[in-house]
Amino acid sequence: MIVAAFCFAAMGVFVKLGKPFFSPAELLFYRTLIGFTSVSVVVFARRRPVFSANWGAHLKRSFTGYAAIVCLFYAITELPLATAVTLNYTSTLFFALICVLWLREKLTGRVSIALLIGFAGIVALLRPTFDSQTGFAALVGLMSGFFAGASIFQVRELGQMGEPEWRTVWWFTGVSTLLSLVWLVFHRFSPISSANLWILVGLGISATAGQLAMTRAYKEGRKFLAASFGYLTVVFSALMGWGLWGDAVSAEGLMAMSAIVLSGLIAARRG
């Protein structure tokens, strides 16, 4: 999971590096296209069936996952890397909240504490942005956490339906690529050159490698331990943002990020 965390942080770096050359929609298109192509090669080589009776559930998961990445990519291009990634990692809190509201699961003391700590951290992290030009981007980053939480909920539902992980990934990357392509029909494509091709390649490789490493970590390891190491993405993002762009994290921001990470770990251990 440490490898996955590093790869996802690197993906954020490539998104930020790609901002001068490509729109967030273009970056998302190339990211999902590379993932869809890679998964399709393996799936069709093994002659596995990609369609199932649960296609509606796959579409819902794909739409929420796509919305999460759209919001995340936009937030990364407008906010310090660590801030955008931390807001996205509120997904665990939103997932717990959705389970309570949608499935009527009992709100335990542990989950209550996690939600209180987490949303207090969110308010503290967002407060400085309300008086700046990045307020909208911060709210979009928070929306990425909400949609990611909804997507995790849909993935759990698909798992309970007996859907394999590879089919879920195939549908998600395929639908996301199609949606991005439709979006780009109404916008011009930015030219690809030797000056920016390496960014797209790095984006695709880091995202795909991170997805594969994360899938293996959750499959072969303890889920809570994997989720714990997953939050290293925030640490790696802070270090990369500081090293590449000089993004310094204030003491208040560090405390807010720590609160969000702590609440996510508490919520992840709920079951």
C-alpha positions as CSV (number, residue, x, y, z in Angstrom):
1,M,0.0,0.0,0.0
2,I,3.0,2.3,0.5
3,V,3.8,1.9,-3.2
4,A,0.1,2.7,-4.1
5,A,0.2,5.8,-1.9
6,F,3.4,7.0,-3.6
7,C,2.0,6.4,-7.0
8,F,-1.2,8.3,-6.3
9,A,0.8,11.2,-5.0
10,A,2.9,11.1,-8.1
11,M,-0.3,11.1,-10.2
12,G,-1.2,14.4,-8.5
13,V,2.2,15.8,-9.4
14,F,1.7,14.9,-13.1
15,V,-1.8,16.5,-13.0
16,K,-0.3,19.7,-11.7
17,L,2.5,19.6,-14.2
18,G,0.0,19.1,-17.0
19,K,-2.0,22.2,-16.1
20,P,-0.1,24.6,-18.5
21,F,-0.6,22.2,-21.4
22,F,-4.0,20.5,-20.9
23,S,-7.4,21.1,-19.3
24,P,-8.4,18.9,-16.4
25,A,-10.9,17.1,-18.8
26,E,-8.0,16.2,-21.2
27,L,-5.8,15.0,-18.4
28,L,-8.7,12.8,-17.1
29,F,-9.3,11.5,-20.6
30,Y,-5.7,10.3,-21.1
31,R,-5.6,8.9,-17.6
32,T,-8.7,6.8,-18.0
33,L,-7.8,5.9,-21.6
34,I,-4.5,4.3,-20.6
35,G,-6.2,2.5,-17.7
36,F,-9.0,1.2,-19.9
37,T,-6.7,0.0,-22.6
38,S,-4.5,-1.8,-20.1
39,V,-7.4,-3.5,-18.4
40,S,-9.1,-4.4,-21.7
41,V,-5.9,-6.1,-23.1
42,V,-5.8,-8.4,-20.0
43,V,-9.6,-9.0,-19.9
44,F,-10.0,-9.9,-23.5
45,A,-6.8,-11.9,-23.6
46,R,-8.2,-14.1,-20.9
47,R,-11.7,-14.1,-22.6
48,R,-13.5,-12.9,-19.5
49,P,-17.1,-11.7,-19.9
50,V,-17.4,-7.9,-19.3
51,F,-21.2,-7.6,-19.3
52,S,-23.5,-8.7,-16.5
53,A,-27.0,-8.4,-15.2
54,N,-25.8,-5.7,-12.8
55,W,-24.9,-3.2,-15.5
56,G,-27.1,-0.5,-13.8
57,A,-25.0,-0.8,-10.6
58,H,-21.8,-0.6,-12.7
59,L,-23.1,2.6,-14.3
60,K,-23.9,4.2,-11.0
61,R,-20.5,3.3,-9.6
62,S,-18.8,4.6,-12.8
63,F,-20.7,7.9,-12.7
64,T,-19.9,8.6,-9.0
65,G,-16.2,7.6,-9.6
66,Y,-15.9,9.8,-12.6
67,A,-17.4,12.8,-10.8
68,A,-14.9,12.2,-7.9
69,I,-11.9,12.2,-10.3
70,V,-13.2,15.3,-12.2
71,C,-13.5,17.2,-9.0
72,L,-10.1,15.9,-7.7
73,F,-8.2,16.9,-10.9
74,Y,-9.7,20.4,-10.9
75,A,-8.8,20.8,-7.2
76,I,-5.2,19.6,-7.8
77,T,-4.7,22.2,-10.5
78,E,-6.0,25.1,-8.3
79,L,-4.9,24.2,-4.8
80,P,-1.7,23.1,-3.1
81,L,-1.3,19.4,-3.8
82,A,-1.5,18.2,-0.1
83,T,-4.7,20.3,0.5
84,A,-6.5,18.8,-2.6
85,V,-5.5,15.3,-1.7
86,T,-6.5,15.6,1.9
87,L,-10.0,16.9,0.9
88,N,-10.3,13.9,-1.4
89,Y,-9.5,11.6,1.5
90,T,-12.6,12.7,3.3
91,S,-14.2,9.9,1.3
92,T,-14.0,7.5,4.3
93,L,-16.1,10.0,6.4
94,F,-18.7,10.4,3.6
95,F,-18.8,6.6,3.1
96,A,-19.6,6.1,6.8
97,L,-22.2,8.9,6.7
98,I,-23.9,7.3,3.6
99,C,-24.0,3.9,5.3
100,V,-25.7,5.5,8.3
101,L,-28.2,7.5,6.3
102,W,-28.9,5.1,3.4
103,L,-28.6,1.7,5.0
104,R,-29.8,2.9,8.4
105,E,-26.7,1.4,10.0
106,K,-26.4,2.2,13.7
107,L,-24.4,5.3,14.4
108,T,-21.8,3.9,16.9
109,G,-19.8,6.0,19.3
110,R,-16.6,5.4,17.2
111,V,-18.2,6.6,14.0
112,S,-19.7,9.6,15.8
113,I,-16.3,10.6,17.1
114,A,-14.8,10.1,13.6
115,L,-17.4,12.3,12.0
116,L,-17.0,15.1,14.6
117,I,-13.2,15.1,14.4
118,G,-13.2,14.8,10.6
119,F,-15.7,17.6,9.8
120,A,-14.0,19.8,12.4
121,G,-10.8,19.3,10.5
122,I,-12.6,20.0,7.2
123,V,-13.9,23.4,8.5
124,A,-10.4,24.3,9.8
125,L,-8.8,23.3,6.5
126,L,-11.3,25.2,4.4
127,R,-11.6,28.3,6.6
128,P,-8.6,30.2,5.1
129,T,-10.0,29.6,1.6
130,F,-13.3,31.4,2.2
131,D,-11.5,34.7,2.0
132,S,-9.4,33.9,-1.0
133,Q,-9.8,33.1,-4.7
134,T,-9.4,29.4,-4.1
135,G,-12.6,29.0,-2.1
136,F,-14.5,27.4,-5.0
137,A,-11.7,25.0,-5.8
138,A,-11.6,23.9,-2.1
139,L,-15.3,23.2,-2.2
140,V,-14.8,21.2,-5.4
141,G,-12.1,19.3,-3.6
142,L,-14.5,18.5,-0.8
143,M,-17.0,17.3,-3.4
144,S,-14.4,14.9,-4.7
145,G,-14.4,13.3,-1.3
146,F,-18.2,13.1,-1.3
147,F,-18.3,11.4,-4.7
148,A,-15.4,9.1,-3.8
149,G,-17.3,8.0,-0.7
150,A,-20.4,7.4,-2.8
151,S,-18.3,5.4,-5.2
152,I,-16.8,3.3,-2.4
153,F,-20.4,2.6,-1.3
154,Q,-21.3,1.4,-4.8
155,V,-18.1,-0.8,-5.0
156,R,-19.2,-2.5,-1.8
157,E,-22.7,-3.0,-3.2
158,L,-21.1,-4.6,-6.4
159,G,-19.0,-6.8,-4.2
160,Q,-22.0,-8.1,-2.4
161,M,-23.6,-8.8,-5.8
162,G,-20.7,-11.1,-6.6
163,E,-19.1,-8.8,-9.2
164,P,-15.3,-9.3,-9.6
165,E,-12.9,-6.4,-9.1
166,W,-11.6,-6.5,-12.7
167,R,-15.1,-6.1,-14.2
168,T,-15.8,-3.1,-11.9
169,V,-12.5,-1.5,-13.0
170,W,-13.2,-2.2,-16.7
171,W,-16.6,-0.6,-16.5
172,F,-15.3,2.4,-14.5
173,T,-12.4,3.1,-16.9
174,G,-14.5,2.5,-20.0
175,V,-17.4,4.8,-18.9
176,S,-15.0,7.4,-17.7
177,T,-13.1,7.4,-21.0
178,L,-16.4,7.7,-22.9
179,L,-17.7,10.6,-20.7
180,S,-14.4,12.4,-21.0
181,L,-14.4,12.0,-24.8
182,V,-18.0,13.3,-25.1
183,W,-17.0,16.3,-22.9
184,L,-14.0,17.0,-25.1
185,V,-16.1,17.0,-28.3
186,F,-17.3,20.4,-27.3
187,H,-13.7,21.6,-26.5
188,R,-10.6,21.7,-28.6
189,F,-7.8,19.2,-28.0
190,S,-4.5,20.7,-26.9
191,P,-1.6,19.6,-29.0
192,I,0.7,16.8,-27.7
193,S,4.4,17.5,-28.2
194,S,7.7,16.2,-26.9
195,A,7.5,18.9,-24.2
196,N,4.4,17.4,-22.6
197,L,4.1,13.8,-23.8
198,W,6.1,12.6,-20.8
199,I,3.6,14.1,-18.5
200,L,0.8,12.1,-20.0
201,V,2.9,8.9,-19.9
202,G,3.8,9.5,-16.3
203,L,0.2,10.3,-15.4
204,G,-1.1,7.0,-17.0
205,I,1.7,4.9,-15.5
206,S,1.4,6.3,-12.0
207,A,-2.4,6.0,-11.9
208,T,-2.4,2.5,-13.3
209,A,0.4,1.3,-11.0
210,G,-1.3,2.9,-8.0
211,Q,-4.6,1.1,-8.9
212,L,-2.9,-2.2,-9.2
213,A,-0.9,-1.8,-6.0
214,M,-4.0,-0.8,-4.1
215,T,-6.0,-3.7,-5.4
216,R,-3.3,-6.1,-4.4
217,A,-2.9,-4.5,-0.9
218,Y,-6.6,-4.8,-0.2
219,K,-6.8,-8.3,-1.6
220,E,-3.8,-9.8,0.2
221,G,-3.5,-7.7,3.4
222,R,-5.6,-6.5,6.3
223,K,-8.1,-3.9,5.1
224,F,-7.6,-1.5,8.0
225,L,-3.8,-1.7,7.7
226,A,-4.1,-1.1,4.0
227,A,-6.4,1.9,4.6
228,S,-3.9,3.3,7.2
229,F,-1.0,3.1,4.8
230,G,-3.2,4.7,2.1
231,Y,-3.2,7.9,4.0
232,L,0.6,8.2,3.3
233,T,-0.6,9.7,0.0
234,V,-1.3,12.9,2.0
235,V,2.3,12.8,3.4
236,F,3.9,12.1,0.1
237,S,1.8,14.8,-1.5
238,A,2.8,17.4,1.1
239,L,6.5,16.5,0.6
240,M,6.2,16.6,-3.2
241,G,4.3,19.8,-3.2
242,W,6.9,21.4,-0.9
243,G,9.8,20.1,-2.9
244,L,8.5,21.0,-6.4
245,W,6.5,24.2,-5.8
246,G,7.4,25.3,-2.3
247,D,3.9,24.6,-0.9
248,A,4.4,25.2,2.8
249,V,1.8,23.8,5.2
250,S,0.9,26.1,8.1
251,A,0.6,24.8,11.6
252,E,-3.2,25.2,11.4
253,G,-3.3,23.4,8.1
254,L,-1.1,20.6,9.4
255,M,-3.4,20.1,12.4
256,A,-6.5,20.1,10.2
257,M,-5.0,17.5,7.9
258,S,-4.0,15.4,10.8
259,A,-7.6,15.6,12.2
260,I,-9.0,14.5,8.8
261,V,-6.5,11.6,8.6
262,L,-7.2,10.5,12.2
263,S,-10.9,10.6,11.6
264,G,-10.6,8.6,8.4
265,L,-8.6,5.9,10.3
266,I,-11.2,5.7,13.0
267,A,-14.0,5.5,10.5
268,A,-12.1,2.8,8.4
269,R,-11.9,0.6,11.5
270,R,-15.6,0.8,12.2
271,G,-16.3,-2.7,10.8
